[in-house]
Amino acid sequence: MRIGCHVSALQNERKAPYDEAIENAGRLGFDGVELIAMDRGELTEYYTPDRVRGLRAAAASNKVAISQFAIYSTACDGMASLDPAEKSRDIALFRHGIDICRELGCGIINIVSHWPLGVKAPLEYIPAYYYPIARGLGRAPSPKFKMTLPPDFDFAAIWRNYIDSLRIVSEAAADRGVKVSVEGHAHVIVSGVDAMLRMFDQVGNPALTINFDAAWHLALREYVPMSILKLRGHISHVHVRDGDGLLFYTAPPGQGIIDWEGVFTALREIGYNGFLSFEWGGYDDYLDVARDAKDYVSGILRKLGIK
C-alpha cells in the first residue's frame, strides 16, 4: 500500500490550478497525488492537452504518481437524469474525463455516486446534509432533519437508469484501459456497501470499482473493516479520513473513532495494494495536517508489517 494525498489537502483552495499541490506532495514525500475537476469548466477548460502534459510532467519531476482523477459529481449530474438528452450529454462529458485520465497516465477515474435529481436540502451538496445544523449552514431552517423529494419519486426507475449510465461509462473505460471508481456518500443512488454489491451484480464489468472512503462508510453507520471485507475484489482506491461518528467526517486519521488497525488489516486481507489517499480541505495549517497524517498512517503500517 502506498500513501497519497488529494490536491484539496495540499493547497489553500479546492480549485484549479493544482501545480502547487503536486509540488507539496513531492516535498512531503507522498507516493501519489489525486487530481480533480471541480466543475464542467475545469474539466473542459483547465484540463487542456497542453496542461495535462504539464501536470503529468510535474508529477514525474516531483516523483509522485497520479493515483486517481476525480470528477466532481455535479459536473456531470445528467448521468442520473431520466431525460435521454441530458443523460447522453453528460455521459459524453464523462467519456471526455476518461480520455483525460488516460493522458494523465492514471488508471482510475472517480465519481461520487449521484443523488436522485430533484432532491432538495438546505445544503447545495446534498450528501453533506445529515443533521439539521450542518457544516456550511449559518442557521437551521427547521428543527427537523428535512429534505424535499421530487413529485412521483420512483426510485426503481432512477436506479435502473443510473445503472445503465454506469454500464455505459464502464464499457467506455474498459475500452481505454481505465477503471471507474464509484464512491458512496449519504443520500446518493449507490450509497452503502449493500447498494454497491447490488450495482456490481447488475453491471458485471470488472472496470467498475469502488473508491472506498472510510469516513463516509462510518457516516452511513457501517463498521469500516467489515465493509472492506464485503467489497473484496472491488476496491481500487481508498480515501483515508476519520470521523467522530456524530457530525464531523473530514478529520485526519487518528482524530476520530475509526479503527485504523482494523481497516489496514482488512485491506491486507483482501489483497489491496493500491493507494491510501488523504482527502479533506479547509485547514489553515494544511501542510502540517497532511504531514502528521502521513506519519500517523506510516506508523500503523509499520506496526502491522505492511510497510
N, C-alpha and C positions, 0 to 999 in steps of 0.2 A: 504494500500500500504506500502511496506517495501523498505528500501533503501539499495542497494547493490553496488558492485563495481567489475569491471573486473580486473583480475590479471595484465593486462598491465598497469593499472593506479596505481598499488600498489608496483611496483618494478622497478628497473632500466632498465631491458631488457625485451623485449616481447618474451621470450622463456623460456623453462623449465631450471631449476626446479622452482616450484611455492610455495614452503614451506614459503618463506619469505612473499609473497603476502598474503597468508592465515593468517599468524601471524599479519601482518599490518592491515588486515581487522578487526580482533578481537580487536586490540589495538585502532583503530579509532572508534570502536563502530558500525560498519556496521552490518546489519542484514544478509547479504549474500555476497558470493563471486562467481564470474563467472570464470570457468576454460576453457582452450582451448588447442587443439592440433594444433600447428602451421604448421606441415607438416606430411608427412607419417611416418617419423622416430619417431616423438613424439607419434603419435597415436599407433604405433606398438611396440616401444621400451621403451618409457618413461612410458606409462600407462600400466605397467605390473600388474598382480593381486595383488602382494605384495604392490606395490606403490599405487595402487588405494585404498587399505585398509588403508594405511598410510595417504593418503590425506583426506580420509573420517574421520579418527580419528582426524587428525589435525583440520579439520573444526569443529568437535564436541567440541574439547577441547578449541577452541577459540570462541565457541558459535556463529558460523556463519553457515548458511545453504549454500549448493552449489546450487545456483539458476538456473544454466544452464551450459551445457557442449557444447562448440562450436568446430567445426572442420573447420579449415581454408579452404576456398573453393578449393584452388589449391591442397590440399592434396587428393582430390578425384574428380578432374575435369573430369574424364572419365564418370561421371554421365551425362554429356552433350554431350558425344561422339556419333556420328552416327555409330561408329564401334561396333557391338554387343559384341565382346570380351572385349574391353576396358570398355564398359558400365557395363557389368556383373562383371568385376574385381572390379570396384570402388563402385558399389552398395554393393558388399560383404564387402568392406572396411568400408563403411558407417554402414552396419549392425554390424560390429565389434564395431564401435563407439557407437551404441545403447546399446550394452551389457556393455560397459564401463560406459556409462551414468547411466544405471540401478544400476550397482555395486557401483557407487559413491553416490547412494541414491538420485539422481537428476532425476526429471521427465521430463526434456526438453533437447533435443539435437538440436543444432542450426547450420545452414549453411547459408552463404550468397549465394543467387542465383548465379549460374554460368553464365558467359557470353558465347556467342557462340564461340566455339573453332575455332581458326584460325584468329580471330580478333587481330590486332596488333596495338600498340600505343607506343609512346615514353617511357611510364612507364610500368614496368612489371605488376603492379597491375592496370589493365585496368580501373576499376571504378574511380580511383583517378585522371584520366586524364580528366579534364573538362575545361581546358584553355591552350593555347599554352605554357605558363610558369606555371608549376605546382610544388608543393612541391616534392622535390626529384630530380628535373631536374636542373642540373648545367647550362644548356644553352637551348635555344629554338631551336629545329631542323628546325622549319619552323615558319613564322609569321602567318600561318593559323592553325586553330584547325583542325587537320587532323589525321585520323586513316585509316588503311588498312583493307578492308573486304576480306574474302576468296573468291576465284572464285566460281561462281554458288551459291551465297549466297541465301539459301532457308529458310527463317525464319519460314514459316509454318511447314516445316518438322522438323526444330530444336525445335520448340515449342511442337509439338506432341510428339517427342522423349523425351523431358525433362519432360513433364507432365507424361509420362509413368514411368520415373525414380522416380518422386516424389510419384506417386501412389504406386509403389513397396515398397519404403522405409517407406511410411506412414503405409502401411499394416503391415510391419515388426515391426515398432514401436508400433503400437496398440496392436499387439500380446504380446509385452513385457511390456505393461502398461506405455509407454513413448510417449510424444508428439514431433513432429518435428516442429521446428520454422524456417521458411524461412525469410531471411532478404533481403530487396530490396536496391540495390545500383545503381549507374549510369551505363548504357550500359549493364546491365545483362538481362537475359532472362525474369525473373519475377522482374520487377523494381519498378514501382509505384503502387499506390492503385488500379487503374483500372485493371492492369495486375494481381494483387493479387486476385481480385474478380473473374476474369475470371478463374484463377487457381482453386479457391475453387469450382466454378461451375462444372469444368471438373473432378476434383479428387474426391470430395464428401466424404472425410473421415475426421471426426472430430479430428483425431490425427494430422492432418496437420494444423498448426497455423502460426502466424506471430510473429517474433521478431521485434517490431516497433522501428526503430532507427530514432529519431526525426530529427537529423541533415541531414540524407540522404534524408528524405522526403522534408526538406527545400531545399536541393540542387536540387531536382527534381522539384522545384517551386510549391510545394503543400502548402496549408495553413494547418499547422500541426493539430490543433484541428478538422478541418473538416475531415481530413484523418482518424483520430481516430474514429470519429462517423461513417464514411463509413465502417470501419472494425469492427463494433460492433460484438462481439461474436467470433472473430477470433484471438485476440491478447492474447498471453500467456506470453510475456516478453517484457520489454521496455528498450531501451538504451537512457539514458538522457545525451545528449551533445548538444552543441549550434553551431551556425554558423553565419557568418557576411552577408550571402546572396550573397557573391561575390566569394571569393577564399578560405576562411578558415572555415572548418566544423568539427574541432576537439577541439572546445573551451569548457571549463567548463560552465555549465548552468549559465545564468546571464551575460555572457560576449559576447553575440551575440544578435540577433534580435528576437529569438523565444519567443512567448507569453506563458510563462510557467504557468501563472494562467489559461489561456485558455486550455493549454494541460492537466493539472491535473483536471480541471473541466470536460473536455470531458472524461477523463479516469473514473472519478467517475460516469458520466452519463451512461457509458456503463457497469458499474458494475465491472470494473477491480480491482482486489485485489492482484495482483502479485508484482513482484519486479520492482523497478526503479533503473537501474544499470548504473553506470558511466563507459564509455568506451572510453579511449583515451590513448595516450602514448607519450613519448618524452620530458616530462617536467623534468628539473633538480630538482625542488622542488616538486616532485610528491606527497609526503605525505601532504604537506601544501595545494596543489591544491585540493586533494581529501577531506581533512578536510573542507576546505572553501566551496566546492561544497555541501558537506553533510549539512553544516549549512545553506546554502542558500536554498536548497530544503526543508529542515525540516521547515524553517521559512514560506515558502509559504504554505506547507501542513497545518501547524498550523493555519495560517491566514484563510484558506479555511475550516477549521474544519475537515480536512481529517485525520490528525494525531496529 
